[in-house]
Amino acid sequence: MLGDDDTRLFSDDGVNWSKGTYCGPTNCQSLPYGQGVYVKVGLKAVINTSEDGNLWKDRNSGILDNLHGIAYGGGLFVVVGNEGALVTSPDGIVWTSRHSRTDERLRGVVYGKGLFVAVGYSDVILNSRNGRRWVVRRSGTEEKLLGIAFGRGLFVAVGRHGVILTSEDGAHWTCQDSKTSHHLRRIFYSPDVPGVREFVREGEMFILPIDQG
C-alpha cells in the first residue's frame, strides 16, 4: 500500500497490514480486459480502447465528467466518475449512461462474486448485479473513499486518512487498522500485474497513488 507520504503497507488477507519496502515502478496500473479489448479512462470523460495495449482509439463516453474508475465482469465494462457519473458498455466501444442514484464523486469500481461495487465521497458505496440498477450502501465511515479491489473473496476499499474497509458481500463493511493516517488512493489485487513481482508476493493486496482530481 502506498500513500501520500510514501507510506507502504502490504497485506495477504486485507485485514492485517504491515509496512514494507517498495522497489517497483511508480506508475503500475492494471487495465481491465474483456471482449478482446483493453479499456482505460481519464479526465474530461476520456475512454480509450486497445486490442494490443499499444495502439489506442478514443471512444465517446456520452458524458462530460472526469472518469476515475473502471471494472469488467459478467460481460460488461462499468466506468465511474465525478458527480455520480456511471456508464456501461458490453464491448468497450458503445457506452450507455446509467443512473447511479448519487451526485457524489465516484472514485473506484470493482467486480467480484457476481457483483459490481463502486465507492466514492461522502461514504457512498454502490452495488449492482447487472450494471444497470444500482443500490446505495453506507460503510459507516465519514472519510472519502478513493479506491476498491476484490480478492480472495473479500472486497477492500481505501480512502482518506488511512481508512481501510473490508466486506464479504459488498453491503456490510468493517473498518480495519491501516497503521497510517495518510490518504490511501488506489488498491489493486493481482498476483500477475507486470513489473510488481519484486515487491508484491503472490496473493497480496497493494495500493498505488493516483493524482487528485
URKA-V247270 format. One record per run of one state. SS is the DSSP state (helix for helix, strand for strand, loop for the rest). FROM is the first residue (numbers start at 0). LEN is the number of residues. If there is no record, write none. Layout:
BEGIN
SS,FROM,LEN
SS,FROM,LEN
END
This chain:
BEGIN
loop,0,1
strand,1,2
loop,3,4
strand,7,4
loop,11,6
strand,17,2
loop,19,12
strand,31,3
loop,34,2
strand,36,6
loop,42,3
strand,45,5
loop,50,6
strand,56,3
loop,59,7
strand,66,7
loop,73,2
strand,75,6
helix,81,3
loop,84,1
strand,85,4
loop,89,6
strand,95,2
loop,97,8
strand,105,7
loop,112,2
strand,114,6
loop,120,3
strand,123,5
loop,128,6
strand,134,4
loop,138,6
strand,144,7
loop,151,2
strand,153,6
helix,159,3
loop,162,1
strand,163,4
loop,167,6
strand,173,3
loop,176,7
strand,183,1
loop,184,2
strand,186,3
loop,189,15
strand,204,3
loop,207,6
END
